[in-house]
Amino acid sequence: MTVPVHGLPSLVHEGLEVAVVPPSASGSRWHVVSSCSSGGRSGDLVALSGVTSLGEAEDLVGRYLLASVADLPADLALHDRERLVGREVVDERGTRGAIAEVLTGPANDVWVVRGPAGEVLLPVIPEVVDNVPDEGAVSVRVPRGLSWEAR
């Protein structure tokens, strides 16, 4: 069973090459995810190449699976709580706020943005936010029907 860390969504999928850290004293550090099924909020049930016995699987408990940056989704920055909370957000009218919280929903994440104009809950979908720059404010489009509410 794998569980995502740091509030990120699960990124494990079939065919993903991963390194187990810290590595076991014997056996390979590198594996390929041979199957993956969602366990819901509790994590994903994952089978790794080269892990053929219950004992070998038990040896992996408490270890981390690392993937190459090139294998991560292009939109990962949209879901990285540690990188997002506190970031400034500006909408198309120039209203500013900061991401106070990232909520994980069944279909998409939601950013709780607070500022002088109040609070707004922004769905993290391409029509609202399409990228997170490395520096500076994150540009968003507040959908019609949503507005900054006074706290």
CORBEL-V879933 format. One record per backbone hydrogen bond with DSSP energy under -1.0 kcal/mol. NH is the residue of the N-H (numbers start at 1). CO is the residue of the C=O. Records with the same first field share a line. If there is no record, write none. Layout:
NH->CO + CO
This chain:
2->44
8->5
15->33
16->13
18->31
19->66
20->29
21->64
31->18
33->16
34->47
35->47
37->45
39->43
42->39
43->40
44->2
45->37
47->35
49->32
51->48
57->53
58->54
59->55
60->57
61->58
63->60
64->21
66->19
71->68
72->69
76->73
78->75
79->76
81->79
84->80
85->81
86->99
87->84
89->97
90->138
91->95
94->91
97->89
98->114
99->87
100->112
101->112
103->110
110->103
111->122
112->101
113->120
114->98
115->118
118->115
119->149
120->113
122->111
124->109
125->123
128->125
129->125
138->88
140->90
141->128
146->143
149->119
